[in-house]
Amino acid sequence: MICSAKQLLNQEFPFDNPRFLESNRLTNPLVKDLQIIVTGSTGRLGREVMHAFDEAGFSSIGIDSAATVEFRKDGKFLHRRADLTDYGETIDALKGCDIVVHLANISYPGFLPDHKTFSQNVGMNYNIFSAASALKCRRVIWMSSANVGGTEPNALAPERFPITEDQAPRLRSAYALSKSVSESTADYFGSTTATTFIGIRSTLIVYPEDYELLRADTEDPELRRWHYWSYIDVRDLTDLILLTATSTNEEIAIINATSADTTLNRSSAELCAEYFPRTPCDIEAKTTQSLFSGDKAKQLYGFEPRFSWR
């Protein structure tokens, strides 16, 4: 049986055991003083992540440049406004936090001119990583992108399928470059400070209301070839964020976030052979297995995707 992150946490950890409460503070949703900051909290994904933390028993505070200041019933902030491209404001926004879930970034290529996409993402990520380290935050979970692995309209073939996190970057846009540079930045701060950094290379994020669009595209592989027919349901992505944020694993990591399957009904091995004939493919025959590997997320955090468009 595949469980949600909340169910997995409740099954794996005995929250009523005093020894557990003392030694595994991060994995205990009953600890009321745990301070979680979610940047980009008013965006589509940010709202889902805030809701997931609330459902799991955590209290999180949202930070967003577009946020209207809101308070909870207990008087604590629900949302605060901050410009995370300003280091001083970033320091002020993160004071007192244990965990940062950093979602605020230019989220796809072409939204802004290349120079703005690169400078805003790299600058903002540096500010978050540096401030979190200086303030001795325990963990930073942040959104990298599968674009580092080549998911672009002009994508190059990867080294092999399924695509793993250790493959060399395939950078085809300023956006992908900004995420790759930020991965190096996170590794630097993670290696030189006590803060743990986990970067999530998310494939195409799909919401339940988007499934009809996916189903309409299943007969034409060219339409979604640019992201290797990969995707992840937003409910699975929020599960993964919750698991990484509450884990006691202190390994600095970059992990793929992918569904178990592709967006097509055709065999994944057949797709590899037709569209990437020179790329080694270790995909089980006659399956619709994702062309991104989810093994590392499972190994480090026990994550398994639960949702599919099928």
ABEGO torsion letter per residue (X at the ends): XBBBAAAAAAAABBAABAAAAAABAAABAABAABBBBBBGAABAAAAAAAAAAAAAGBBBBBBBAABBBBBBAAGBBABBBBBAABAAAAAAAABGBABBBBABBBABBGABBAAAAAAAAAAAAAAAAAAAAAAGBABBBBBBBAAAAGBBAABBBBABOBBBAABBBBBABAAAAAAAAAAAAAAAAAAABABBBBBBBBBBBBBAAAAAAAAAAAABAAAAAAAGGBBBBAAAAAAAAAAAAABABABBBBBBBBBABBABABBAAAAAAAABAABBBBBBBGBABBABBAAAAAAAAGBBBABBAX
